[in-house]
Amino acid sequence: MSATAARAWLALADDDPEHAERWWDSIGYTLLPTGRRWDAIRLPSAVGRHALKAGIPGPAFITPDDDHLCALVPVGASRTWSYPGSECLGDGTYLSVPSPDHVADDGRPYWVQPPRGSGQLIDPAKLAAALAQMEAEPPGGRPVSVDWKPPLGLEPRLRKAGDGWKAVRVPVEIGERVLILLGDDNGAVVQDQSMYWFVPAETAPRPALDRLILLPRRPEEAAYVCMPPVHWNRGPGFHWRMPADRGLTPGDLLFVAARIALNTSPIDPGEASR
């Protein structure tokens, strides 16, 4: 199907299809109502992109201003959809929908899976199954524990360390050097007032590295780490310095990098790459 057919199909959601066409020609997106031709499942873009990698066909677009993905699904899905960290928008809601040929991330809404004009929509059951699979097997290709699951909610969550993984709290000035030293071997990293790496549960503390705190400190104590939603990936403030889906960092590698960082002057990224 052509982009012209896709525009015509999308514009049918507007009371005045020519109104939608004018706005697409003017600014590249237009407000369209949900609950008429389609409902829309809205979830953090990082989560949605990974879910769509399962090969689910149908239209989906990104809204960069709030870093969310909107998947167009059949009307009525909003009455039955229930998945943590997401919502399904039905009658009474409007979305900024990009022109079908707008697929570039330039700050405006853009398609990651453009409509084809055939009327095909995303199957919400398949999307729910892909999200459940993500929770069971987090993506990223890093060494992960079955208990390492990137948080899917829209708000920060406390996660208990010690069951399947541990956390290593690192002062920021040391952490910046460790990031450079580890490079592609970094797993997920949270940054706030300190930086947190996540390592396999069998990782043992290194008494000589007393500025690094392994959590929990002792097997009998409970330790919790506050994790931001996966789409909080930009500072300043509380965010994922390295994406949540990178999983765990090998403990031995982390401690070797920390030992070097503690005994060297600040590292210039340009020098580290040479």
C-alpha positions, 0 to 999 in steps of 0.5 A, a space after each residue: 500500500 502507498 503512503 497516500 492510501 495510509 494517509 487516507 486511512 488514518 484521516 478517516 478518524 477525523 470528522 474532517 479528513 481534509 483537516 488532518 491532511 492540512 496539518 500533516 502538510 503543515 507540521 508533520 502531525 495532527 491530532 486524531 481521536 482514539 476510539 473511532 477507527 482504533 484504540 492506542 496502547 501507550 507505553 514507554 518507548 524503550 519497552 515498546 520498541 523491545 516488544 515489537 522486536 518480536 515481529 508483531 505487525 501493525 502501526 506504532 509511533 513514538 512521541 518524543 516529548 514524553 518518550 512513549 510508544 503508541 501502538 494502534 490496536 482494534 477499537 474496544 481493546 481499552 476495555 480489556 487491556 491491563 498491563 502494568 506500566 501501560 495504558 490503552 486509550 479509547 474514546 475521548 482521547 486525542 493523540 498527535 499522530 504523524 504523517 505516515 511518511 514521517 519516520 525520522 526522529 527530529 523531535 516530532 512524533 514519528 513512525 517506527 512501524 508506519 501504517 500501510 493503508 490496509 487497515 491492519 492493526 497491532 494484535 493486543 494479545 501478541 503485544 501482551 505476550 511479548 511484554 510478558 516474555 520481556 519480563 521473563 527474559 530481559 533483552 540486551 545480551 548481557 550476563 543476566 540472572 532470571 531475577 533481573 527484570 528491567 522495571 516496566 512501570 511508569 514510576 520508580 520502584 524499589 527492588 530487593 538486591 540479593 536474590 539473583 543479583 547484587 548492587 554495587 554503589 560507586 561514588 560518581 567521581 570513580 564511577 565516571 572512570 569505571 564507565 570509560 574503562 569497562 566500555 562495552 562490558 558495562 551492564 545496566 547502571 543507575 545514576 543519582 547521588 551515586 552510581 549503581 552497577 548490578 552484578 551476579 548474586 555470587 559476587 563477593 565483596 572486595 575489602 580493599 575497595 572500601 569506597 565501593 559498597 556491595 549490597 546487601 553487605 551481609 547475607 542476613 540483611 535486606 537491601 533495596 535499590 530504587 530503579 527508575 522506569 526504563 525510559 528515564 535514560 537522560 540526566 541530570 537527576 535520577 536516571 539509567 546511565 547505561 540502559 536497564 536492558 544491558 543486564 548484569 556486569 561481571 563482578 570481577 571486571 567491575 572490581 578490576 576497573 574500580 581498582 584501576 580507577 582508584 589508582 589513576 588520575 581522571 581519564 579523558 574519554 578521548 585518551 581512553 579511545 586511543 
